[in-house]
């Protein structure tokens, strides 16, 4: 690993000042379980490392009925998994976190670090896409809000400017009769998903027709992929298993799968069908339960 200068700011303003000063020569570290690996491999060689893990102001989970859920970017995965607020109101997030890596990783890794790493196999991004979440990005003296589905640009590349950092994830309160679920294919529990699918379904309270659907895939493209054509197979219809299978088929056609040691592109496409249908079944059950 090449030498670098290390900073450990204690406030957001201090961190943003350092980013503004060093910009493209600096990188934020917020746990380091992903960043340090690629630094050791020589794939990334920042001159300045800004460690934001000690900024306590970005470690929180709050919920308001009107504004929805707010999660600070430095909240660890284990806190999200075990939060009573999230278990009661956003169960899918707790379930997703419970199958994200090992407990040791969840006790140190941060939700913001995971999203900013930009790995398309990551679990949080597709779930946040299904939940219509947004990100608050801050630079010195300025903030902007971005949809999670617009944040990833390519493999390990996200839409942060050199002087920006992620400070908050914002999740709106779901509409009534909405169910959300996430399923992923792994070799062992806690592994990175070979493929995964997050599905959200909202039903009409009058006739049970699907009013809205959102489907996002992990590890089926170079980014967490929202499959809009698959969603359109569900909206405006009274859902049944055949329609869920049809959505899975269309999602597999929208996917941009590749081959690696875990499976061929063709195998991944087949598994997209299976896991979209599986997640959609669970989401539909939850939507019907209210």
GURO-420042 format. One record per residue: x, y, z of N, C-alpha, C in turn. Coordinates in steps of 0.001 Angstrom, whole numbers, plus 524288, in hexadecimal, padded with zeros to 5 digits. Layout:
% GURO-420042
XYZXYZXYZ...
This chain:
% GURO-420042
803447FB5C8000080000800008000080372804E480000802348088A7FC9B8054480D587FC4C8042C810EB800EF807E8814498021F8074A817E6806818030681BED805568006F81D9D8098A7FC69821AF8090F7FC5E824D080E1C7FA1C8297980DD47F97682CBD8127C7F40482BC8814AB7F3C682B23819CF7EEEF8297581C597EC9782DE081F9E7E77182EB081F047E49083289822297DFF582FD2824C47DE9983193829797DA3082F5682C567D6C1833BF82E6D7D3C08364E82B0C7D06E83AA182CCB7CC22838B9830767CA4E83C41833CD7C63D83AEC837927C10983D8F836597C0EC840E78325D7BC0F84377830D07BB6C8432182AE77B68C843A48292C7B57584396823927B82684830820E87B7FE84CBF823567BA5E8515D821047C03D8509D820477C2BE84E4C8241F7C86184D5A823B67C98E8498C81F447C6688457781ECD7C733841A481A977C66784426815437C2548475A814BD7C13A849E980FC17C56B84DF080E667C7978506B812547CBE38541C8115D7D0A38514980F257D1D084CB5811477D6308499B80F497D526847CA809B27D05184621808A37CEF084487803597CF6A8490E7FF8B7CDAE84D9D8013F7CE078523B7FDEA7D3B5853A87FCD07D70B852C28009F7DC938541E8000A7DF6F850617FC6C7DE5684B477FCF17E172847637FA187DE90844D87F57B7D9668451D7F57B7D60C843357F1447D7BE83DFB7EF017D95483DBF7EA1A7DA31838C77E76C7DEDB835AA7E98A7E2168380E7ECD47E67D8353B7EF1F7E50D832A07F4517E03B833A67F61E7DE8E831A37FB327DA4282D967FA917D9D782A387FE787D5A5826507FE997D3AA825CC8042A7CE8382538804B27CC2D8245A809D57CC5F81E8D80B297CD9481D6F810127CD428181E812117C96E81824816A37C5D7814578169B7C1B48144A81A937C0F980ECD81CBA7C53280C4B81DFA7C51D806DD81FAA7C99C803F881D127C9FC804A5817F37CE9E802E48151C7CEB07FD408136B7CA837FA54814767CAA67F4C0813447CAAD7F39B80D6D7C9047F75A80A517C9547F6D1804A07CDDC7FA008026C7CE5F7FEC8804497D25C8024E8022B7D7DD80035803077D8F87FE3D807AB7DE427FC68808CB7DFD77F7D08055C7DC057F4A6803DD7DD347F033800707DF3A7F2137FB2E7DC747F5CA7F8CE7DE2A7F7937F3A27E30F7FAFA7F4007E4067FD5C7F88B7E8F18002C7F9497ED7E7FC597F99F7ECBD7F80C7FC5A7F0DA7F4157FCB67F2017F1AF7F75D7EE0B7F1597F4227EEBC7EF2A7EEE67F1327F3087EB1D7F1FA7F7DF7ECD77F4427FBDA7E9847F0837FE0D7E5817EB697FCF47E6247E7947FEE47E2687E5FE8047A7E3927E731806407E8567E5BC80B8A7E9E37E9F880DA47ED797EC028124A7EC417F0778145B7EF337EFA581A197F0977EC2681B3C7F4537EB4F820B07F5DF7F00C822EA7F8AF7F103827F17F7EB7F53D82A987FABB7F38782C208003B7EE5082CF9800D97EC3382E9D805DD7E78282B228072A7E76B8292180BFA7E31D825DE80DBB7E053828B3812337DB3D8298E811757D82082C6D8154B7D48482891818087D5C18273F81CD97D2D68236281FDD7CE5F82611822C67C97F82516820FA7C4FB827C08233E7C22B8246A827527C46381FE58289B7C1B481C4C82C287C08981EBD831797C3A282297833057C2EF824FB838217BF17829778384B7BC5082A86834057B87D82ED5833F27B35582CC8836157B28682D6483B1F7ADF282B2383DBD7A8D882D8B83BD67A90483241839BC7A446834E2837F07A1C1832238334C7A49B82E99830B87A27882BC582C3B7A11A8261E82D947A079825078329F79F1281FCE83475799C28202B837287957D81F27834457904481F9D8369078C4481CC283333787F181B5B835AB78354819398331077EA081C088355D77BDB81F128322C7775082200833F5772B7820F58305576E1B8213D8326D7696C8209982F307654782484830C6762D5826CE82CD375E7682A5A82D7775A3B8289D829A4755608286382B687512B8266282817750BF8296A822FD751A782E8B8234A75141831BE81E95756168316281B2575AAC831F481D7F75F8A8320881A84761A982C9A8195B7601D828BC81C61762108237781B8A766E88225681EBE76A2681EDB81CBB76ECF81CFB81F74773968200E81DC4776EC821568218977BE2823F98207D7803E820CB823097841481F4D81FE37887E81C3F821DA78D8381F3A820BC7909282055824C579596822E2823FF7995381F578210879C8B821A981DC279FF581EA181A537A3E081B4381D4D7A51681CA48222E7A8EA819A38252A7A660815CC828FE7A16D814D48284C79EC8810D482B667A0BE80B72829B27A2268083582D6D7A4398030B82C0379FBA7FF5F82A7F7A10A7FB5F8278179D1C7F7AA825AA79A3E7F4FF82A2E79D197F3AC82E3E79AC17F0D9832A87969F7F43283562797867F950835A4793B07FCCC8381278EA67FCE8834E578F1B7FCD282FC078A797FCB482C6B787A07F78082D1578A8F7F35482D27788467EE1E82DCD785247EDB2832D5787387EFDA8371E784E17EF2083C427814E7F39D83DF6780D07F7AF83AD977DAD7FC3483C5E777E67FACA83CF5775787FBC58418376FDD7FAC58422076C8E7FDF383E4A76E4C802B583D1976B6D805F78395776B488035B8340776FBE8017883246770077FF0882D1A76D507F9BD82D1B76DE97F6B28313576B4A7F19B83171765617F22E831407635C7F66A8336675DB17F72B8337D75BA17F98D82E7275E6F7FD6D82C5175C4E80072827F775EDD7FF4E822B57639D7FD36822B4766747FC1781DD5769247F6CF81E60766017F2CC81F3B767F87ED8D8207676BD47EB8C81C6476AE37ECE18177376E467EAE981343773EC7ECAC81402774B57F14D8162C77A0A7F3368171E77CC17EFE981B4B779F47EEA381F6477C2B7EB5C8237D77D687E5E98216A779E77E3C081E3F77ACA7DE9781BF377F907DEA48185A77FF07E2A181526784647E318811957897D7E36181498789A27E697818A978E6A7E73781BB778FE77E22D81E8D78C097DF1A8201978D207DA45822E278FDA7D62881F9878FDC7D6EC81A70792787D341816EE796CA7D5FC813DA798AF7DA54815F379CE67DD46813807A2047DBF8816457A5467D8EE813B87AA7B7D79F815BC7AA1E7D52281B287AE457D5B181E407AE7E7D360823757AD137D772827947AC197D59782C4F7AAE77D9408308B7AF7B7DCFA8316E7B4457DAFF831017B8D17DE5B831B57B8CC7E2DC82DCC7B7837E19D828EF7B7387E5A8824E97B2C87E975826137AE467E76A8279F7A9C67EACD828AD7AAAC7EE3682D797AE087EC79831057AF2B7EF99835B17B2FA7F40E834A97B55D7F42A8300E7B91B7F85582EDC7B7BD7FB5C829E67B5F37F89A825F87B4CD7FB1D820F87B0207FEC3821507B051802FB81E547AC39806F481E657A8D0806A08198A7A3F98084681A1F7A05A8082F815B97A21E80BEC8116C7A42D81070812F67A6108142980F0C7AACF8122280C227AE4F80F9080EEE7B2E180D5880C637B16480936808677AD808060F809B67ABAF802078061E7A98C8046C8011D7A63B80857801A07A3E180AC87FD047A7FC80D8D7F9AB7ABA1810297FC397AF89813287F9507B3B080FB37F6CD7B43E80AF17F8AA7B7E98074E7F62B7B61B805FC7F0A27B100805E07EFCB7AEED805397EA8C7AF477FFCB7E84B7AF797FBC87EBA17AFA97F6707E9B47AA1E7F4BD7E83D7A9297F3267E35E7A3DC7F1A77E1C17A1DB7ECC37E4737A55D7E9D37E7097A3B47E5347E9F67A2037E6967EF807A2987EB787F1147A11B7ED0D7F65279B3E7EC7D7F73B799C57EB6E7FC15794477EA917FD61791157EF8C7FE4C793267F396800EC78FCB7F7FC8025378D797FAFF7FDBA7907C7FBFB7F9A578EA97FF687F570789927FD947F2F17891A7F89A7F13E784227F7147EEDA77F7E7F7757F28F7805B7F6637F79477C167F6E67FB5877A7D7FC9A7FBDF77E47800197FC2F77D01805A87FC8077A508078F7F78277BCA8056D7F30A77925806DC7EE2977368805317EE62772718006A7F03676D0E7FE8E7F0B1769EF801E67F47B76C8A804107F866769F48074D7FC59769AB80D147FAD176B4B80E637F60F76B1F813CA7F41076E918177E7F747772EA815957F9227764B818B37FC8A7797081CB57F97A77B11820BA7FC5377E5D824D57FA2C78331825887FD9B7872E827EA7FB6478C0C828E67FE1F78CF382EC27FE9A78ECA83060803377906C835D1803E47965A8360D8036979831839067FF9079DBE839AA7FE9279F4783F3B8000E7A3A683FCC802C17A548844EE804A17AABA84642802BE7AB6684B2C8014C7B08884D7B800737B0C085261803D37B51E85509803E27B5BE85995807537B1CD85DD1805D97AE0685EC78095F7AA32862E2808787A5C58616F804DD7A53C85C698037C7A12A85AF27FFC679F6B85556800AE79A77854417FF7F7985084EF97FFCB7950284DEF7FAF1794A3849037F979791148477D7F54678ED5842207F68178A34841187F4547876C83C2F7F52F78756839237F00E7885C834087F06178890830B87EBBD785C082B8F7ECD3782DC829B17E8EB78072824887E94D784BE820587E9A3783E181C5F7ECD0787BB8182D7ED42788AA815A07E7F578494814FC7E4D678533812557DFD278884815747DBEC7897381A727DCFF78CB881DA97D9987925681E147DB8A7936381BD87E0217986681CAF7E2B679CD3819897E03F79BCC814B27DEC779FDE811607DC767A0628128F7D6A87A53A813467D4E97A6378148D7CF6D7A8AF8100A7CC757ABD080CED7CF177AE5D808687CCBE7B0AF8053C7D1367B355801067CFEC7B5A37FDBC7D3F37B975800DB7D7577B870801067DC6E7BB8F803E77E04D7BBEA809C07DF177B80680BCF7DC6D7B7F6811667DB1D7B2A1813AC7DC707B29E817BF7DFAB7ADBA81A3D7E13F7ADE0820107DFF97A9638229E7E0A27A8B7827FB7DED07AA5182C0F7E2D27AE1E82ADE7E6137B03D82EBD7E9B47B430832337E6E77B3C1837457E7B37B7CB83AD57E5D57BC8A83A607E96C7C13283BE57E78F7C5E883B4B7EACF7C5A683E1B7F00C7C26B842367F0657C2198452E7F5497BD44843D47F87F7BA9C83F8B7F7317B5C483E1A7F9CF7B666839437FD2D7B2CC838C8800FC7B257833F5803F17AC8E832D2804E27AB4A82DDC8055C7A60182C3F806BA7A53182D1A80C8B7A0D982FA080DF479FE0830AD8137979AED82E118158F7972A82CC88120E7924382AA78141578F5F8279080FE878CB08236C811A0789118208480E4E78390821CB81025780248231F80C7677ACC824B080DA8776FF820CF80B2D773BE81E6580E647700881A7880C8376A8381C5280DC97674281D4C809DA761F581F2780AF175E9981AEA80D7375A9581C948103B756D5818E781265753EA8163E80DEB753D98111380DB27513180E698095C74B5D80F808095C748E880F89804C27433881020804837407E80B8F8072973B8980C288089F738A0807BE80ADD738858031D80715738147FE7780940737BD7F99D8062F73C857F8DB802B47411E7FA02804F37460E7F93A80235749357F4F8804EC74B587F17B801E074ED57ED77803ED753F17ED84800FD7583D7ECAD803BA75D6F7ECB780156760827E80780349763817E5A87FFC7766A37E1198013A76BA67E1037FE0C76F9B7DE758003F774A07DDDD7FD957766C7D83D7FE23777F87D5EB7F9C9779FB7D0977F9B977EFA7D0767F67F782DF7CD707F841787AC7CCF47F538789A07C75E7F54E78C677C5FE7F13678EC07C0D27F0A9794537C1027F2A9795957BDAC7F65E79AD87BD767F88779C9B7B7D07F90C7A1B27B7177F9547A3D97B1EF7FA7F7A3417B0C88004D7A4697B4BA8038A7A3DA7B448809357A12C7B92780B4279E827B8B980FB179BFD7BD308121A79FFA7C17B8131579E8D7C63E811AD7A2017CAAC8126C7A5957CBC980DE07A5DC7C83E80A127A91D7C92C8057A7A6E27CD988022E7AA3B7CFD97FEE67A8647D3737FAEC7A4C87D07A7F7407A07E7D2DC7F5C079CB67D02B7F28879EA97CF297ECFD79DAD7CA677EB0C79ECC7C9457E59279B0F7CC5E7E22A796167CC8A7E3B47923F7D0507E1D478E887D15A7E65478BD47D5BE7E618787EB7D6F17EA0C783997DA2F7E7A577F137DA3C7EA4377AA57DD467E852777C17DFBB7ECE1776CA7E4C77EC78773857E7A17F02D76E877E9357ED5D76A0E7E80F7EFBB765017E9237ED46761777EBED7F12775EFB7F01B7EF5975B077F2DA7F265755F67F2EA7EF44751AB7F1927F1CB74C8B7F1627EF44748A67F46C7F297745AC7F7DE7F011741837FAD07F2A773C537F96A7F0247388A7F7D87F3577336B7F6347F16C72F487FA4F7F29372B657FA877EF3A726D57FDC07F042723AB7FB527F4AB721F07FE827F85771EDD7FC787FCB6719567FB107FAFA717B87FCF67F669712627FC077F4A1711C97F6CE7F1CC7154D7F5BD7EE0F7149A7F10E7EADC7196C7ED867EAA571D937EEE07ED82722387EBA37EDA0725A17EBED7E8D3724787EF9A7E557727A67F04F7E0AE72CEC7F2A77E22F730FF7F10B7DF7C736387F32B7E084736847F8CE7DEA9737177FC6A7E24E7377C801F47E0F973D068037A7DF74740DA800FA7E1DF746518024B7E0C7749B67FD927E1FB74E077FD3E7DF3A751D77F9127E0287573B7FB247DEDB75AFE7F99F7E1F8760737FB097E0FF763C07F6207E1B1767177F51C7DDD776A697F0797DDEF770017F2197DCC97739B7F0B87E03C7791C7F2057DF8277C627ED237E059780667EC8A7DD24783B77E7E67DD3C7892C7E9347DF3478B7C7E5887E1FA791007E5F37E3687941C7E1F77E04F798DC7E37F7DED879C917E01D7DC1F79A687DDF37D6FD797237E1157D468795117DF8F7CF53796737E3967CB2C799F07E7277CC8579BBB7EB477C9037A07A7EDBE7CB9A7A2A57F1C07C9267A70C7F4847CB887A53F7F8697CFAC7A0187F8F17D04579DCA7FC4B7D44F799287F9667D6B47975F7FB037DB5F7925D7F8F97DD4978E2A7FA917D95E78B6A7F6CA7D72D788477F7BD7D27F782757F7A97D3A177FD07FC067D29577A217FC237D2D3777FB7FA4B7CD96774817F66A7CDC0772797F40C7C8EF76CD17F5F07C81D76C4E7FA2D7C55F767457FCD67C4D97635C7F9CB7C184765387F7267BD887619A7F4317BA4375F2E7EFB67BD60762427ED4F7C0C6760227E93D7C42B75C027EB7B7C7D675CE07F02E7C9C5758FF7F2BB7CD1D753D97F3807CA377543E7F4F67C53A74F857F6087C22D74C307F1247C14F74E8A7EC8C7C1E774B857E7B97C163747B47E7047C5EA7489C7E9DB7CA2C745777E92D7CEE57418B7ED907CFC2742F07F24A7CE5673FBB7F6D87CFA273A907F6B67CCAB736547F7BF7CF877311F7F7EA7CD3372E6C7F2AE7CCE17309B7EEB07CF6472E717E96C7CEFD72D887E71E7D469729DD7E36D7D49F729327E0437D95572D4B7DBEE7D916730E57DBE97DCC27358B7D8A17DC43734857D2F27DDB67371C7CF907DAD6737227CA017DC0973C927C7E57DAD273D5F7C2E47DBCD7429D7C0B57DB387447C7C0CD7D595740E97C0447D1DA742777C06D7CC5F7449D7C5CB7CAEE742207C9E37CCD9744017CF2C7CBBB749437D0387CE5874A067CE277D30D74F0D7CEC67D5B27535D7CBF87D2B3752177C75C7D09B755E57C47D7CD6A757137C7767C864753177C9F07C628753E67CD0F7C1687577E7D1AD7C282756BD7D42D7C70475A2B7D8787C87E75FC77D6997C91D7607D7D1F47CB5C765B77CFBF7CBDD768387CEC27C69A7651B7CCCB7C2E67671A7CBD77BDA6768E07D0E47BB0E765AC7D4F07BB6F767087D9F57B90A76BC77DC537BBBB76C117DBCE7C0E27709E7DDD07C3BC7759E7DB317C1E07755E7D61C7C0E677A097D3537BF1077BBE7D5407B9B5778017D6E77B6877794A7D9007B16077BA07DE757B1BE77A0A7E1737B5C177C337E6AD7B6957819C7E6857B916782C27E25B7BBE5787C17E1E97BEAB78C507E1CC7BAD5790CB7E38D7BCC1795977E3BB7B998799B17E0587BC42798817DB5A7BCCA79BBB7D7D67BFE47A0EC7D69D7BD347A4CA7D55A7C06A7A9E77D3B07BE847AB6D7CEA07C1427AF6C7CC1F7BF4A7B1447C7357C18D7B5E17C8267C5337B6327C5097C9617BAC37C5077CCCB7BB227BFAC7CF567BE727BF2B7D3507BF457BA0B7D5BB7BA647B7FF7D87A7B6AA7BB847D9B17B1FA7B9DF7DC7E7ADA47B8097D8DA7ADF57B97A7D3E97A9D87B7D17D05A7AA4D7BA7B7CB167A82F7B7FA7C7257A8387BA367C1E37A4047BE627C1697A46B7C1767BD4A7A0757C56E7BC4479B1E7C2E67BB8A79AF27BE707B8F3796047BBB37B8017939B7B9C77BD23796F57B7B67C092795127B5E47C5A4792D27BA717C8C8795897BED37C8B27939F7C35F7CB8E78E487C5237C98078D9A7C50B7C45A7888C7C6957C225784357C3017C41C785507BDFB7C455781657BA5A7C64F780257BB727CC05784277BCB97CF07783587BDCA7D48C780887C2FF7D5757812C7C6B67D1E777E1B7CB8B7D2417784A7CA387D20A776C17C6CA7CE817714A7C5297CE2376F637C3067D35F772877BF887D5A3771047BCEE7DA7A770937C0C87DEFD7746A7C43A7DF777749F7C7857E421771187CC4B7E3BD770007CE257DF0A76BF67D2327DE78766AF7CFE97E00E765797CB4E7DE19760747C8DE7DF7D760237C7D37E55A764647C5F27E7997646A7C4AF7ED30763A87C9977F0837667C7CDC97EF3C765E47D2AA7F232760837D5087F14D75E827D4AC7EC85759617D6E17EB52755087D40D7EE47755797CEE67EED37519B7CBFF7F1D57515B7CDF97F776755FE7CE9D7F9C5756267D06A7FF367541D7D6037FFA77559D7D95B7FBFB753C07DEC87FC0974DCF7DEF87FB6E74BAB7DBAB7F802746037DB907F72B7432C7D9C17FC167453F7D5C77FEA7742E07D3FA80391742BD7D85B80794746F77DB45807EE747357DF8F80BB47438B7E40980A37743137E51E8052B73F7C7E93580378739E07E7BA804A67387B7E2CC803D2733267E10A804F7731FD7E11280AC97360D7E03D80DE7735587E0508139B734CB7E5D9815B9735ED7E9B28125C735677EF26813F2739ED7F11B81716
